[in-house]
Amino acid sequence: MPVIEKARLVQGTPVPTIATDLGYANLSVFISMFRRALGETP
């Protein structure tokens, strides 16, 4: 995940908005990939 997207999470941007902006059509897939990459959920 790009640093800018991590910053958006810290700023309170809704997770579904970030997932859509990154091209994920399915929120569950985004959460799974996030967990796999960072070891925690968004």
LINVEN-V167492 format. One record per pair of residues at least 24 apart in sequence whose C-alpha atoms are under 7 Angstrom apart, sorted by the first residue. I is the first residue (numbers start at 1). J is the second residue. If there is no record, write none. Layout:
i=I j=J
i=I j=J
//
This chain:
none
//
